[in-house]
Amino acid sequence: AYSLVLWEILTRDELFSDFEDKEEFTEAITVRDVRPPLIKIHPSLQAILSKGWDRDPTQRPTFEEILLLLQKALLEIYLPTTLCPSALEFWEKHFRGKSKAPWDHFVKRFSAQLGKRAQKVPIEISCLEKLVAEEEGGEKFV
């Protein structure tokens, strides 16, 4: 049921709105394995939803597993490797399990990641800060 609730949250659609007859609905779900459409949902989240409504309840992830899957999916969504192939690896290495990081820690690790390339390609940290940093409680985070 968690995946069905998550589907409603992600799509902002009413679940199974095309069914009016309870018996027809029950048969569609239990016999024909009808599930909500996933087309409007990011592939990383599609995988979580599909696992969560597996016909065999023993194959469905636990909430602990769901949290880990969601963390990974959010990183894949917000740090797309198509834009920067090493972004996901960088975040996992330095900020695993975190949804944000203090700006100064990020800059230190980001500069170290660039190494000699940082010297060859001048980076305006203040521009980067304006693009990605957020302030919360007087502190800046990425």
N, C-alpha and C positions, 0 to 999 in steps of 0.2 A: 504493500500500500504506500510505502514511502515514495517509491518512484512515481506513482500516480500523482501524489501531492506535489512532488518536485516538478513533474511535467506541467501541472496547472500553473505553478509559480513561474516557470520559465516561458511558457507560451501565453499566459494570461487568457487562456481559452477555457471554456467549460468542458469538462471531461465527458466524453461519450454523449454529447448533446444530440446526436442523430438517433439515439435509441429512446423510444417511448415505452415500449413493452418490456416489462421486467424479465419475462421468460426468454424473449429473444436476446436480450442483453446478456443474461446469464449463460445462454448457450454459446453466444459469440465469444465470450471471455473464456469459458471453461473448455469448450469443445473445439472451437475454431481458432483459438489463441489470438483473437483480435486484440490489438494493442493500439494506443494512440499513435498518430503519425509523428515522425521525428524530423521531418524536413526543415522545420524552422529552428532547429536546435544544433548547436556546435557539435561536431563529431566527438569531441572528448566527453561531452555531457551525454550524448546519445549512448555511448558505451556504458555509462553508469546506469542510465535508465533501463537499458536492455537487461543488464545483469540483475537489476532490482525487481524486475517483473518476470524473471525466469519461471517457467512452469513448475520446476522442481524447487521448492522452498529451501532445500539444503544447499542449493547452488547460489542463492542470493547472498550478497555481501552483508556482513554485520555492520552496525552503525560505526564501529571503529574503522572498519575497512572503507566504508562510504566516506568518512571524513578524510582519509588519506587519498582516496580517489578524487574527491572534490578539490583538495589542495593541489594535486597534480594537474587536474583539468583547468583550474583557474590560472595556474602558471602557464599552461599551454595556450590559453586564450589571451592572456595579457602580455606574454613574452613570446610572440610568434617567431619560430625559427626561420620563417620565410624572410623576415626583416633583418634578423640578426641570428645567424646559426648557433652562436654560442651563448645566447641570452639565458636560455633555460638551464643549461649546464652551469653557467656562472651563478645564477640565483640558488640553485640546488647546492652548490659547493659552499657558498658563503652564508646563505640565509635560509637554509632548509627548514621547512615547517612554519615559516613566518610569512605573513601577508604584507608586511612592511618592514623597513629597516631604517635606522637613524641615518640621516643624510651624510653625516661625517664618516660613519662606518662604510657606507656605500661608496663614497668618493675615494676613500683610502683603498678599498679592495678593487674598485673599478680602475683606478690609476695603476695599481700593481698588475692587474690583468693585462693592461695595455703595454706595460713594461717599456721597452725601447721604442715601440710604436708611438707612445705618448709624447716622446721627445721629437719624433719626426713629424707628427701631425699635431699642430697646436690645437688644444681643446679649450674652449671657453667654458669652464666649469659653471660660471655664473649663468650662461645661456642654458646649459643642461639643467641647472637648478630650477630655473624659471619654467622649464618644460615639464619636469617630472616630480619636483619636490612639493610636498604639501605640509602645511603647518598644523600642528595639533598640540594644544597645551603649551605653547611657546617653543616647541621643538619642531625641527623639520624632519620629515620622513620621505622615503621613496616607497 
